Amino acid sequence: MSSNKKSAPLPASSGGLMRFFEDETKGFKMDPKIVVSIPISLIAVSWVIDLFLAP
């Protein structure tokens, strides 16, 4: 192994990441609770339909 490796240096701080996540994008915004509750409710409804309407 040589001691002259060409690798990218690690960032000194997380300043670049903070700037990235501070940028606002245009578009539709939803609350994360809604995003999680919709699939869970669809799964629950499909289980109920399967239990009560299955022959």
All heavy atoms as atom14 arrays in JSON, in Angstrom:
{
  "sequence": "MSSNKKSAPLPASSGGLMRFFEDETKGFKMDPKIVVSIPISLIAVSWVIDLFLAP",
  "atom14_mask": [
    [1, 1, 1, 1, 1, 1, 1, 1, 0, 0, 0, 0, 0, 0],
    [1, 1, 1, 1, 1, 1, 0, 0, 0, 0, 0, 0, 0, 0],
    [1, 1, 1, 1, 1, 1, 0, 0, 0, 0, 0, 0, 0, 0],
    [1, 1, 1, 1, 1, 1, 1, 1, 0, 0, 0, 0, 0, 0],
    [1, 1, 1, 1, 1, 1, 1, 1, 1, 0, 0, 0, 0, 0],
    [1, 1, 1, 1, 1, 1, 1, 1, 1, 0, 0, 0, 0, 0],
    [1, 1, 1, 1, 1, 1, 0, 0, 0, 0, 0, 0, 0, 0],
    [1, 1, 1, 1, 1, 0, 0, 0, 0, 0, 0, 0, 0, 0],
    [1, 1, 1, 1, 1, 1, 1, 0, 0, 0, 0, 0, 0, 0],
    [1, 1, 1, 1, 1, 1, 1, 1, 0, 0, 0, 0, 0, 0],
    [1, 1, 1, 1, 1, 1, 1, 0, 0, 0, 0, 0, 0, 0],
    [1, 1, 1, 1, 1, 0, 0, 0, 0, 0, 0, 0, 0, 0],
    [1, 1, 1, 1, 1, 1, 0, 0, 0, 0, 0, 0, 0, 0],
    [1, 1, 1, 1, 1, 1, 0, 0, 0, 0, 0, 0, 0, 0],
    [1, 1, 1, 1, 0, 0, 0, 0, 0, 0, 0, 0, 0, 0],
    [1, 1, 1, 1, 0, 0, 0, 0, 0, 0, 0, 0, 0, 0],
    [1, 1, 1, 1, 1, 1, 1, 1, 0, 0, 0, 0, 0, 0],
    [1, 1, 1, 1, 1, 1, 1, 1, 0, 0, 0, 0, 0, 0],
    [1, 1, 1, 1, 1, 1, 1, 1, 1, 1, 1, 0, 0, 0],
    [1, 1, 1, 1, 1, 1, 1, 1, 1, 1, 1, 0, 0, 0],
    [1, 1, 1, 1, 1, 1, 1, 1, 1, 1, 1, 0, 0, 0],
    [1, 1, 1, 1, 1, 1, 1, 1, 1, 0, 0, 0, 0, 0],
    [1, 1, 1, 1, 1, 1, 1, 1, 0, 0, 0, 0, 0, 0],
    [1, 1, 1, 1, 1, 1, 1, 1, 1, 0, 0, 0, 0, 0],
    [1, 1, 1, 1, 1, 1, 1, 0, 0, 0, 0, 0, 0, 0],
    [1, 1, 1, 1, 1, 1, 1, 1, 1, 0, 0, 0, 0, 0],
    [1, 1, 1, 1, 0, 0, 0, 0, 0, 0, 0, 0, 0, 0],
    [1, 1, 1, 1, 1, 1, 1, 1, 1, 1, 1, 0, 0, 0],
    [1, 1, 1, 1, 1, 1, 1, 1, 1, 0, 0, 0, 0, 0],
    [1, 1, 1, 1, 1, 1, 1, 1, 0, 0, 0, 0, 0, 0],
    [1, 1, 1, 1, 1, 1, 1, 1, 0, 0, 0, 0, 0, 0],
    [1, 1, 1, 1, 1, 1, 1, 0, 0, 0, 0, 0, 0, 0],
    [1, 1, 1, 1, 1, 1, 1, 1, 1, 0, 0, 0, 0, 0],
    [1, 1, 1, 1, 1, 1, 1, 1, 0, 0, 0, 0, 0, 0],
    [1, 1, 1, 1, 1, 1, 1, 0, 0, 0, 0, 0, 0, 0],
    [1, 1, 1, 1, 1, 1, 1, 0, 0, 0, 0, 0, 0, 0],
    [1, 1, 1, 1, 1, 1, 0, 0, 0, 0, 0, 0, 0, 0],
    [1, 1, 1, 1, 1, 1, 1, 1, 0, 0, 0, 0, 0, 0],
    [1, 1, 1, 1, 1, 1, 1, 0, 0, 0, 0, 0, 0, 0],
    [1, 1, 1, 1, 1, 1, 1, 1, 0, 0, 0, 0, 0, 0],
    [1, 1, 1, 1, 1, 1, 0, 0, 0, 0, 0, 0, 0, 0],
    [1, 1, 1, 1, 1, 1, 1, 1, 0, 0, 0, 0, 0, 0],
    [1, 1, 1, 1, 1, 1, 1, 1, 0, 0, 0, 0, 0, 0],
    [1, 1, 1, 1, 1, 0, 0, 0, 0, 0, 0, 0, 0, 0],
    [1, 1, 1, 1, 1, 1, 1, 0, 0, 0, 0, 0, 0, 0],
    [1, 1, 1, 1, 1, 1, 0, 0, 0, 0, 0, 0, 0, 0],
    [1, 1, 1, 1, 1, 1, 1, 1, 1, 1, 1, 1, 1, 1],
    [1, 1, 1, 1, 1, 1, 1, 0, 0, 0, 0, 0, 0, 0],
    [1, 1, 1, 1, 1, 1, 1, 1, 0, 0, 0, 0, 0, 0],
    [1, 1, 1, 1, 1, 1, 1, 1, 0, 0, 0, 0, 0, 0],
    [1, 1, 1, 1, 1, 1, 1, 1, 0, 0, 0, 0, 0, 0],
    [1, 1, 1, 1, 1, 1, 1, 1, 1, 1, 1, 0, 0, 0],
    [1, 1, 1, 1, 1, 1, 1, 1, 0, 0, 0, 0, 0, 0],
    [1, 1, 1, 1, 1, 0, 0, 0, 0, 0, 0, 0, 0, 0],
    [1, 1, 1, 1, 1, 1, 1, 0, 0, 0, 0, 0, 0, 0]
  ],
  "atom14_positions": [
    [[0.84, -1.18, 0.0], [0.0, 0.0, 0.0], [0.88, 1.24, 0.0], [1.81, 1.33, 0.78], [-0.9, 0.05, 1.23], [-1.93, -1.02, 1.28], [-3.03, -0.67, 2.66], [-4.49, -1.37, 2.01], [0.0, 0.0, 0.0], [0.0, 0.0, 0.0], [0.0, 0.0, 0.0], [0.0, 0.0, 0.0], [0.0, 0.0, 0.0], [0.0, 0.0, 0.0]],
    [[0.55, 2.15, -0.84], [1.36, 3.37, -0.89], [0.75, 4.43, 0.01], [-0.44, 4.45, 0.28], [1.44, 3.89, -2.33], [0.16, 4.3, -2.75], [0.0, 0.0, 0.0], [0.0, 0.0, 0.0], [0.0, 0.0, 0.0], [0.0, 0.0, 0.0], [0.0, 0.0, 0.0], [0.0, 0.0, 0.0], [0.0, 0.0, 0.0], [0.0, 0.0, 0.0]],
    [[1.61, 5.31, 0.47], [1.12, 6.37, 1.36], [0.59, 7.56, 0.6], [0.11, 8.51, 1.18], [2.25, 6.81, 2.3], [3.31, 7.35, 1.51], [0.0, 0.0, 0.0], [0.0, 0.0, 0.0], [0.0, 0.0, 0.0], [0.0, 0.0, 0.0], [0.0, 0.0, 0.0], [0.0, 0.0, 0.0], [0.0, 0.0, 0.0], [0.0, 0.0, 0.0]],
    [[0.66, 7.53, -0.74], [0.19, 8.65, -1.57], [-1.16, 8.31, -2.18], [-1.31, 8.24, -3.39], [1.2, 8.97, -2.67], [2.5, 9.49, -2.12], [2.52, 10.09, -1.06], [3.59, 9.25, -2.85], [0.0, 0.0, 0.0], [0.0, 0.0, 0.0], [0.0, 0.0, 0.0], [0.0, 0.0, 0.0], [0.0, 0.0, 0.0], [0.0, 0.0, 0.0]],
    [[-2.15, 8.06, -1.36], [-3.49, 7.75, -1.86], [-4.18, 9.03, -2.29], [-4.05, 10.06, -1.65], [-4.33, 7.07, -0.78], [-3.93, 5.67, -0.51], [-4.91, 5.05, 0.45], [-4.61, 3.59, 0.64], [-5.56, 2.98, 1.56], [0.0, 0.0, 0.0], [0.0, 0.0, 0.0], [0.0, 0.0, 0.0], [0.0, 0.0, 0.0], [0.0, 0.0, 0.0]],
    [[-4.92, 8.94, -3.37], [-5.69, 10.09, -3.83], [-7.13, 9.9, -3.37], [-7.89, 9.13, -3.96], [-5.64, 10.2, -5.35], [-4.28, 10.58, -5.87], [-4.32, 10.75, -7.36], [-2.96, 11.17, -7.87], [-2.96, 11.36, -9.31], [0.0, 0.0, 0.0], [0.0, 0.0, 0.0], [0.0, 0.0, 0.0], [0.0, 0.0, 0.0], [0.0, 0.0, 0.0]],
    [[-7.48, 10.54, -2.3], [-8.85, 10.44, -1.79], [-9.34, 11.83, -1.44], [-8.56, 12.72, -1.13], [-8.91, 9.53, -0.56], [-8.13, 10.08, 0.47], [0.0, 0.0, 0.0], [0.0, 0.0, 0.0], [0.0, 0.0, 0.0], [0.0, 0.0, 0.0], [0.0, 0.0, 0.0], [0.0, 0.0, 0.0], [0.0, 0.0, 0.0], [0.0, 0.0, 0.0]],
    [[-10.63, 11.98, -1.47], [-11.23, 13.27, -1.17], [-11.14, 13.53, 0.33], [-11.4, 12.63, 1.13], [-12.68, 13.31, -1.62], [0.0, 0.0, 0.0], [0.0, 0.0, 0.0], [0.0, 0.0, 0.0], [0.0, 0.0, 0.0], [0.0, 0.0, 0.0], [0.0, 0.0, 0.0], [0.0, 0.0, 0.0], [0.0, 0.0, 0.0], [0.0, 0.0, 0.0]],
    [[-10.79, 14.74, 0.71], [-10.74, 15.03, 2.15], [-12.14, 15.12, 2.73], [-13.1, 15.46, 2.05], [-10.05, 16.39, 2.21], [-10.31, 17.01, 0.88], [-10.38, 15.87, -0.11], [0.0, 0.0, 0.0], [0.0, 0.0, 0.0], [0.0, 0.0, 0.0], [0.0, 0.0, 0.0], [0.0, 0.0, 0.0], [0.0, 0.0, 0.0], [0.0, 0.0, 0.0]],
    [[-12.27, 14.76, 3.97], [-13.55, 14.84, 4.65], [-13.89, 16.29, 4.94], [-13.0, 17.11, 5.17], [-13.49, 14.05, 5.96], [-13.32, 12.55, 5.81], [-13.16, 11.91, 7.18], [-14.5, 11.94, 5.09], [0.0, 0.0, 0.0], [0.0, 0.0, 0.0], [0.0, 0.0, 0.0], [0.0, 0.0, 0.0], [0.0, 0.0, 0.0], [0.0, 0.0, 0.0]],
    [[-15.18, 16.63, 4.92], [-15.55, 18.02, 5.23], [-15.22, 18.36, 6.68], [-15.32, 17.52, 7.57], [-17.06, 18.06, 4.98], [-17.49, 16.65, 5.01], [-16.34, 15.81, 4.61], [0.0, 0.0, 0.0], [0.0, 0.0, 0.0], [0.0, 0.0, 0.0], [0.0, 0.0, 0.0], [0.0, 0.0, 0.0], [0.0, 0.0, 0.0], [0.0, 0.0, 0.0]],
    [[-14.84, 19.61, 6.89], [-14.47, 20.05, 8.24], [-15.69, 20.18, 9.14], [-15.6, 20.04, 10.34], [-13.72, 21.37, 8.16], [0.0, 0.0, 0.0], [0.0, 0.0, 0.0], [0.0, 0.0, 0.0], [0.0, 0.0, 0.0], [0.0, 0.0, 0.0], [0.0, 0.0, 0.0], [0.0, 0.0, 0.0], [0.0, 0.0, 0.0], [0.0, 0.0, 0.0]],
    [[-16.83, 20.49, 8.55], [-18.05, 20.64, 9.34], [-19.23, 20.21, 8.5], [-19.1, 19.86, 7.34], [-18.22, 22.09, 9.8], [-18.47, 22.9, 8.68], [0.0, 0.0, 0.0], [0.0, 0.0, 0.0], [0.0, 0.0, 0.0], [0.0, 0.0, 0.0], [0.0, 0.0, 0.0], [0.0, 0.0, 0.0], [0.0, 0.0, 0.0], [0.0, 0.0, 0.0]],
    [[-20.41, 20.27, 9.09], [-21.62, 19.89, 8.35], [-22.31, 21.12, 7.77], [-23.5, 21.08, 7.53], [-22.56, 19.14, 9.28], [-22.96, 19.99, 10.34], [0.0, 0.0, 0.0], [0.0, 0.0, 0.0], [0.0, 0.0, 0.0], [0.0, 0.0, 0.0], [0.0, 0.0, 0.0], [0.0, 0.0, 0.0], [0.0, 0.0, 0.0], [0.0, 0.0, 0.0]],
    [[-21.59, 22.17, 7.55], [-22.18, 23.4, 7.01], [-22.81, 23.2, 5.65], [-23.85, 23.77, 5.34], [0.0, 0.0, 0.0], [0.0, 0.0, 0.0], [0.0, 0.0, 0.0], [0.0, 0.0, 0.0], [0.0, 0.0, 0.0], [0.0, 0.0, 0.0], [0.0, 0.0, 0.0], [0.0, 0.0, 0.0], [0.0, 0.0, 0.0], [0.0, 0.0, 0.0]],
    [[-22.2, 22.39, 4.81], [-22.76, 22.14, 3.48], [-24.07, 21.4, 3.56], [-24.99, 21.65, 2.79], [0.0, 0.0, 0.0], [0.0, 0.0, 0.0], [0.0, 0.0, 0.0], [0.0, 0.0, 0.0], [0.0, 0.0, 0.0], [0.0, 0.0, 0.0], [0.0, 0.0, 0.0], [0.0, 0.0, 0.0], [0.0, 0.0, 0.0], [0.0, 0.0, 0.0]],
    [[-24.2, 20.47, 4.49], [-25.45, 19.73, 4.64], [-26.55, 20.64, 5.16], [-27.7, 20.54, 4.76], [-25.26, 18.55, 5.57], [-24.36, 17.43, 5.05], [-24.15, 16.39, 6.12], [-24.96, 16.81, 3.82], [0.0, 0.0, 0.0], [0.0, 0.0, 0.0], [0.0, 0.0, 0.0], [0.0, 0.0, 0.0], [0.0, 0.0, 0.0], [0.0, 0.0, 0.0]],
    [[-26.2, 21.51, 6.07], [-27.2, 22.42, 6.63], [-27.73, 23.35, 5.54], [-28.91, 23.61, 5.46], [-26.62, 23.23, 7.78], [-26.25, 22.38, 8.98], [-27.62, 21.44, 9.65], [-28.59, 22.76, 10.32], [0.0, 0.0, 0.0], [0.0, 0.0, 0.0], [0.0, 0.0, 0.0], [0.0, 0.0, 0.0], [0.0, 0.0, 0.0], [0.0, 0.0, 0.0]],
    [[-26.86, 23.83, 4.68], [-27.33, 24.71, 3.62], [-28.22, 23.94, 2.65], [-29.18, 24.48, 2.13], [-26.14, 25.3, 2.87], [-25.55, 26.48, 3.57], [-24.46, 27.03, 2.75], [-23.43, 25.97, 2.76], [-22.21, 26.09, 2.33], [-21.81, 27.19, 1.83], [-21.37, 25.1, 2.39], [0.0, 0.0, 0.0], [0.0, 0.0, 0.0], [0.0, 0.0, 0.0]],
    [[-27.91, 22.67, 2.4], [-28.72, 21.89, 1.48], [-30.14, 21.72, 2.01], [-31.1, 21.88, 1.28], [-28.08, 20.51, 1.27], [-28.92, 19.59, 0.45], [-29.03, 19.75, -0.91], [-29.62, 18.55, 1.05], [-29.8, 18.91, -1.67], [-30.4, 17.7, 0.3], [-30.49, 17.88, -1.06], [0.0, 0.0, 0.0], [0.0, 0.0, 0.0], [0.0, 0.0, 0.0]],
    [[-30.28, 21.4, 3.28], [-31.61, 21.15, 3.83], [-32.36, 22.43, 4.17], [-33.55, 22.39, 4.4], [-31.51, 20.26, 5.07], [-31.17, 18.85, 4.72], [-29.98, 18.28, 5.12], [-32.04, 18.07, 3.97], [-29.66, 16.98, 4.8], [-31.74, 16.77, 3.64], [-30.54, 16.23, 4.05], [0.0, 0.0, 0.0], [0.0, 0.0, 0.0], [0.0, 0.0, 0.0]],
    [[-31.69, 23.55, 4.17], [-32.39, 24.81, 4.41], [-33.06, 25.33, 3.14], [-33.92, 26.18, 3.2], [-31.43, 25.87, 4.95], [-31.04, 25.63, 6.39], [-30.01, 26.63, 6.88], [-29.58, 27.47, 6.06], [-29.66, 26.57, 8.05], [0.0, 0.0, 0.0], [0.0, 0.0, 0.0], [0.0, 0.0, 0.0], [0.0, 0.0, 0.0], [0.0, 0.0, 0.0]],
    [[-32.67, 24.82, 1.98], [-33.26, 25.27, 0.73], [-34.71, 24.83, 0.66], [-35.04, 23.67, 0.89], [-32.5, 24.7, -0.46], [-31.11, 25.28, -0.59], [-30.88, 26.35, 0.0], [-30.28, 24.66, -1.27], [0.0, 0.0, 0.0], [0.0, 0.0, 0.0], [0.0, 0.0, 0.0], [0.0, 0.0, 0.0], [0.0, 0.0, 0.0], [0.0, 0.0, 0.0]],
    [[-35.58, 25.77, 0.33], [-36.99, 25.47, 0.17], [-37.26, 25.14, -1.29], [-36.78, 25.8, -2.19], [-37.85, 26.67, 0.58], [-37.85, 26.93, 2.07], [-38.58, 25.86, 2.84], [-39.57, 25.31, 2.33], [-38.14, 25.56, 3.97], [0.0, 0.0, 0.0], [0.0, 0.0, 0.0], [0.0, 0.0, 0.0], [0.0, 0.0, 0.0], [0.0, 0.0, 0.0]],
    [[-38.02, 24.1, -1.52], [-38.39, 23.73, -2.87], [-39.86, 24.01, -3.07], [-40.66, 23.97, -2.14], [-38.13, 22.23, -3.12], [-38.85, 21.48, -2.17], [-36.64, 21.92, -3.0], [0.0, 0.0, 0.0], [0.0, 0.0, 0.0], [0.0, 0.0, 0.0], [0.0, 0.0, 0.0], [0.0, 0.0, 0.0], [0.0, 0.0, 0.0], [0.0, 0.0, 0.0]],
    [[-40.21, 24.3, -4.3], [-41.61, 24.54, -4.63], [-42.3, 23.21, -4.8], [-41.71, 22.23, -5.23], [-41.71, 25.35, -5.92], [-41.17, 26.74, -5.78], [-41.31, 27.51, -7.07], [-40.74, 28.9, -6.89], [-40.81, 29.68, -8.11], [0.0, 0.0, 0.0], [0.0, 0.0, 0.0], [0.0, 0.0, 0.0], [0.0, 0.0, 0.0], [0.0, 0.0, 0.0]],
    [[-43.54, 23.18, -4.43], [-44.29, 21.94, -4.59], [-45.27, 21.73, -3.45], [-45.38, 22.54, -2.53], [0.0, 0.0, 0.0], [0.0, 0.0, 0.0], [0.0, 0.0, 0.0], [0.0, 0.0, 0.0], [0.0, 0.0, 0.0], [0.0, 0.0, 0.0], [0.0, 0.0, 0.0], [0.0, 0.0, 0.0], [0.0, 0.0, 0.0], [0.0, 0.0, 0.0]],
    [[-45.95, 20.62, -3.52], [-46.97, 20.28, -2.53], [-46.29, 19.77, -1.27], [-45.42, 18.9, -1.34], [-47.91, 19.22, -3.12], [-49.07, 18.91, -2.25], [-50.08, 19.84, -2.06], [-49.17, 17.7, -1.61], [-51.16, 19.55, -1.24], [-50.23, 17.39, -0.8], [-51.23, 18.33, -0.63], [0.0, 0.0, 0.0], [0.0, 0.0, 0.0], [0.0, 0.0, 0.0]],
    [[-46.69, 20.29, -0.13], [-46.1, 19.89, 1.14], [-47.15, 19.2, 1.99], [-48.27, 19.67, 2.11], [-45.53, 21.09, 1.88], [-44.39, 21.73, 1.12], [-43.84, 22.91, 1.85], [-42.73, 23.51, 1.01], [-42.26, 24.76, 1.5], [0.0, 0.0, 0.0], [0.0, 0.0, 0.0], [0.0, 0.0, 0.0], [0.0, 0.0, 0.0], [0.0, 0.0, 0.0]],
    [[-46.77, 18.07, 2.56], [-47.68, 17.31, 3.42], [-47.01, 17.07, 4.75], [-45.79, 16.95, 4.85], [-48.01, 15.96, 2.79], [-48.87, 16.04, 1.56], [-49.22, 14.42, 0.87], [-50.3, 13.77, 2.11], [0.0, 0.0, 0.0], [0.0, 0.0, 0.0], [0.0, 0.0, 0.0], [0.0, 0.0, 0.0], [0.0, 0.0, 0.0], [0.0, 0.0, 0.0]],
    [[-47.84, 16.96, 5.76], [-47.36, 16.63, 7.09], [-46.91, 15.17, 7.11], [-47.58, 14.32, 6.54], [-48.49, 16.85, 8.1], [-48.05, 16.7, 9.53], [-46.87, 16.96, 9.81], [-48.9, 16.32, 10.37], [0.0, 0.0, 0.0], [0.0, 0.0, 0.0], [0.0, 0.0, 0.0], [0.0, 0.0, 0.0], [0.0, 0.0, 0.0], [0.0, 0.0, 0.0]],
    [[-45.79, 14.85, 7.72], [-45.34, 13.45, 7.74], [-46.33, 12.5, 8.41], [-46.38, 11.32, 8.06], [-44.04, 13.51, 8.54], [-43.57, 14.9, 8.43], [-44.79, 15.74, 8.29], [0.0, 0.0, 0.0], [0.0, 0.0, 0.0], [0.0, 0.0, 0.0], [0.0, 0.0, 0.0], [0.0, 0.0, 0.0], [0.0, 0.0, 0.0], [0.0, 0.0, 0.0]],
    [[-47.13, 13.0, 9.34], [-48.14, 12.15, 9.97], [-49.16, 11.66, 8.95], [-49.62, 10.52, 9.01], [-48.84, 12.9, 11.08], [-47.94, 13.25, 12.24], [-48.65, 14.11, 13.25], [-47.69, 14.6, 14.31], [-48.29, 15.59, 15.2], [0.0, 0.0, 0.0], [0.0, 0.0, 0.0], [0.0, 0.0, 0.0], [0.0, 0.0, 0.0], [0.0, 0.0, 0.0]],
    [[-49.52, 12.51, 8.01], [-50.48, 12.14, 6.97], [-49.85, 11.11, 6.03], [-50.5, 10.13, 5.64], [-50.94, 13.38, 6.19], [-51.73, 14.31, 7.11], [-51.78, 12.99, 4.98], [-52.07, 15.64, 6.5], [0.0, 0.0, 0.0], [0.0, 0.0, 0.0], [0.0, 0.0, 0.0], [0.0, 0.0, 0.0], [0.0, 0.0, 0.0], [0.0, 0.0, 0.0]],
    [[-48.59, 11.31, 5.69], [-47.9, 10.4, 4.78], [-47.82, 9.0, 5.38], [-47.95, 8.0, 4.67], [-46.49, 10.95, 4.45], [-45.68, 9.96, 3.64], [-46.59, 12.27, 3.73], [0.0, 0.0, 0.0], [0.0, 0.0, 0.0], [0.0, 0.0, 0.0], [0.0, 0.0, 0.0], [0.0, 0.0, 0.0], [0.0, 0.0, 0.0], [0.0, 0.0, 0.0]],
    [[-47.65, 8.89, 6.68], [-47.56, 7.59, 7.33], [-48.95, 7.01, 7.57], [-49.16, 5.8, 7.43], [-46.78, 7.71, 8.66], [-46.84, 6.42, 9.45], [-45.33, 8.09, 8.38], [0.0, 0.0, 0.0], [0.0, 0.0, 0.0], [0.0, 0.0, 0.0], [0.0, 0.0, 0.0], [0.0, 0.0, 0.0], [0.0, 0.0, 0.0], [0.0, 0.0, 0.0]],
    [[-49.92, 7.85, 7.9], [-51.24, 7.33, 8.26], [-52.03, 6.84, 7.05], [-52.85, 5.92, 7.21], [-52.04, 8.39, 9.01], [-52.28, 9.5, 8.18], [0.0, 0.0, 0.0], [0.0, 0.0, 0.0], [0.0, 0.0, 0.0], [0.0, 0.0, 0.0], [0.0, 0.0, 0.0], [0.0, 0.0, 0.0], [0.0, 0.0, 0.0], [0.0, 0.0, 0.0]],
    [[-51.83, 7.38, 5.89], [-52.59, 6.94, 4.71], [-52.29, 5.48, 4.36], [-53.22, 4.67, 4.22], [-52.36, 7.89, 3.52], [-53.06, 9.21, 3.78], [-52.84, 7.27, 2.21], [-52.8, 10.27, 2.73], [0.0, 0.0, 0.0], [0.0, 0.0, 0.0], [0.0, 0.0, 0.0], [0.0, 0.0, 0.0], [0.0, 0.0, 0.0], [0.0, 0.0, 0.0]],
    [[-51.03, 5.06, 4.23], [-50.79, 3.63, 3.94], [-51.25, 2.7, 5.05], [-51.78, 1.62, 4.79], [-49.28, 3.53, 3.75], [-48.81, 4.9, 3.51], [-49.78, 5.81, 4.16], [0.0, 0.0, 0.0], [0.0, 0.0, 0.0], [0.0, 0.0, 0.0], [0.0, 0.0, 0.0], [0.0, 0.0, 0.0], [0.0, 0.0, 0.0], [0.0, 0.0, 0.0]],
    [[-51.08, 3.13, 6.3], [-51.53, 2.29, 7.42], [-53.04, 2.12, 7.37], [-53.56, 1.02, 7.58], [-51.05, 2.88, 8.76], [-49.53, 2.73, 8.86], [-51.74, 2.19, 9.93], [-48.93, 3.41, 10.06], [0.0, 0.0, 0.0], [0.0, 0.0, 0.0], [0.0, 0.0, 0.0], [0.0, 0.0, 0.0], [0.0, 0.0, 0.0], [0.0, 0.0, 0.0]],
    [[-53.76, 3.18, 7.1], [-55.22, 3.08, 7.03], [-55.67, 2.23, 5.84], [-56.65, 1.49, 5.95], [-55.85, 4.46, 6.99], [-55.47, 5.15, 5.81], [0.0, 0.0, 0.0], [0.0, 0.0, 0.0], [0.0, 0.0, 0.0], [0.0, 0.0, 0.0], [0.0, 0.0, 0.0], [0.0, 0.0, 0.0], [0.0, 0.0, 0.0], [0.0, 0.0, 0.0]],
    [[-54.96, 2.32, 4.72], [-55.32, 1.49, 3.57], [-55.09, 0.01, 3.88], [-55.89, -0.85, 3.47], [-54.51, 1.9, 2.35], [-54.9, 3.24, 1.72], [-53.93, 3.61, 0.61], [-56.32, 3.19, 1.19], [0.0, 0.0, 0.0], [0.0, 0.0, 0.0], [0.0, 0.0, 0.0], [0.0, 0.0, 0.0], [0.0, 0.0, 0.0], [0.0, 0.0, 0.0]],
    [[-54.03, -0.3, 4.59], [-53.77, -1.69, 4.99], [-54.87, -2.18, 5.92], [-55.4, -3.29, 5.78], [-52.39, -1.82, 5.64], [-51.31, -1.6, 4.59], [-52.22, -3.17, 6.31], [-49.92, -1.47, 5.15], [0.0, 0.0, 0.0], [0.0, 0.0, 0.0], [0.0, 0.0, 0.0], [0.0, 0.0, 0.0], [0.0, 0.0, 0.0], [0.0, 0.0, 0.0]],
    [[-55.26, -1.34, 6.88], [-56.31, -1.72, 7.84], [-57.64, -1.94, 7.12], [-58.36, -2.9, 7.42], [-56.44, -0.66, 8.92], [0.0, 0.0, 0.0], [0.0, 0.0, 0.0], [0.0, 0.0, 0.0], [0.0, 0.0, 0.0], [0.0, 0.0, 0.0], [0.0, 0.0, 0.0], [0.0, 0.0, 0.0], [0.0, 0.0, 0.0], [0.0, 0.0, 0.0]],
    [[-57.98, -1.07, 6.2], [-59.23, -1.21, 5.46], [-59.21, -2.48, 4.62], [-60.22, -3.2, 4.55], [-59.49, 0.04, 4.58], [-60.6, -0.2, 3.57], [-59.81, 1.23, 5.46], [0.0, 0.0, 0.0], [0.0, 0.0, 0.0], [0.0, 0.0, 0.0], [0.0, 0.0, 0.0], [0.0, 0.0, 0.0], [0.0, 0.0, 0.0], [0.0, 0.0, 0.0]],
    [[-58.09, -2.78, 4.0], [-58.03, -4.0, 3.19], [-58.15, -5.24, 4.06], [-58.76, -6.23, 3.64], [-56.74, -4.03, 2.38], [-55.63, -4.2, 3.22], [0.0, 0.0, 0.0], [0.0, 0.0, 0.0], [0.0, 0.0, 0.0], [0.0, 0.0, 0.0], [0.0, 0.0, 0.0], [0.0, 0.0, 0.0], [0.0, 0.0, 0.0], [0.0, 0.0, 0.0]],
    [[-57.59, -5.23, 5.27], [-57.74, -6.37, 6.19], [-59.19, -6.53, 6.62], [-59.7, -7.64, 6.69], [-56.86, -6.2, 7.42], [-55.41, -6.52, 7.19], [-54.88, -7.16, 6.11], [-54.34, -6.18, 8.05], [-53.52, -7.25, 6.26], [-53.15, -6.67, 7.44], [-54.24, -5.53, 9.26], [-51.92, -6.5, 8.02], [-52.99, -5.38, 9.84], [-51.85, -5.86, 9.21]],
    [[-59.87, -5.43, 6.92], [-61.27, -5.49, 7.32], [-62.13, -6.01, 6.19], [-63.01, -6.85, 6.39], [-61.75, -4.1, 7.81], [-63.25, -4.07, 7.96], [-61.06, -3.72, 9.1], [0.0, 0.0, 0.0], [0.0, 0.0, 0.0], [0.0, 0.0, 0.0], [0.0, 0.0, 0.0], [0.0, 0.0, 0.0], [0.0, 0.0, 0.0], [0.0, 0.0, 0.0]],
    [[-61.89, -5.55, 4.99], [-62.65, -6.04, 3.82], [-62.39, -7.52, 3.62], [-63.3, -8.3, 3.33], [-62.3, -5.22, 2.57], [-62.87, -3.8, 2.69], [-62.81, -5.9, 1.3], [-62.43, -2.87, 1.6], [0.0, 0.0, 0.0], [0.0, 0.0, 0.0], [0.0, 0.0, 0.0], [0.0, 0.0, 0.0], [0.0, 0.0, 0.0], [0.0, 0.0, 0.0]],
    [[-61.14, -7.93, 3.78], [-60.8, -9.35, 3.6], [-61.47, -10.22, 4.67], [-61.94, -11.32, 4.37], [-59.29, -9.51, 3.66], [-58.84, -10.9, 3.25], [-59.43, -11.45, 2.3], [-57.91, -11.41, 3.91], [0.0, 0.0, 0.0], [0.0, 0.0, 0.0], [0.0, 0.0, 0.0], [0.0, 0.0, 0.0], [0.0, 0.0, 0.0], [0.0, 0.0, 0.0]],
    [[-61.56, -9.72, 5.89], [-62.17, -10.5, 6.97], [-63.67, -10.63, 6.81], [-64.24, -11.7, 7.03], [-61.85, -9.87, 8.32], [-60.41, -10.04, 8.83], [-60.23, -9.22, 10.1], [-60.13, -11.49, 9.08], [0.0, 0.0, 0.0], [0.0, 0.0, 0.0], [0.0, 0.0, 0.0], [0.0, 0.0, 0.0], [0.0, 0.0, 0.0], [0.0, 0.0, 0.0]],
    [[-64.34, -9.54, 6.48], [-65.8, -9.54, 6.48], [-66.43, -9.88, 5.13], [-67.56, -10.33, 5.09], [-66.33, -8.19, 6.96], [-66.05, -7.95, 8.41], [-65.17, -6.96, 8.81], [-66.66, -8.72, 9.39], [-64.91, -6.74, 10.16], [-66.42, -8.51, 10.73], [-65.53, -7.53, 11.12], [0.0, 0.0, 0.0], [0.0, 0.0, 0.0], [0.0, 0.0, 0.0]],
    [[-65.74, -9.68, 4.07], [-66.33, -9.93, 2.76], [-65.75, -11.15, 2.05], [-66.17, -11.47, 0.95], [-66.17, -8.69, 1.85], [-66.88, -7.44, 2.34], [-66.63, -6.3, 1.38], [-68.37, -7.68, 2.5], [0.0, 0.0, 0.0], [0.0, 0.0, 0.0], [0.0, 0.0, 0.0], [0.0, 0.0, 0.0], [0.0, 0.0, 0.0], [0.0, 0.0, 0.0]],
    [[-64.81, -11.82, 2.68], [-64.23, -13.01, 2.08], [-65.21, -14.17, 2.2], [-65.84, -14.33, 3.25], [-62.92, -13.37, 2.75], [0.0, 0.0, 0.0], [0.0, 0.0, 0.0], [0.0, 0.0, 0.0], [0.0, 0.0, 0.0], [0.0, 0.0, 0.0], [0.0, 0.0, 0.0], [0.0, 0.0, 0.0], [0.0, 0.0, 0.0], [0.0, 0.0, 0.0]],
    [[-65.36, -14.98, 1.16], [-66.32, -16.09, 1.22], [-65.86, -17.23, 2.09], [-64.8, -17.47, 2.43], [-66.42, -16.56, -0.23], [-65.3, -15.97, -0.97], [-64.75, -14.85, -0.14], [0.0, 0.0, 0.0], [0.0, 0.0, 0.0], [0.0, 0.0, 0.0], [0.0, 0.0, 0.0], [0.0, 0.0, 0.0], [0.0, 0.0, 0.0], [0.0, 0.0, 0.0]]
  ]
}
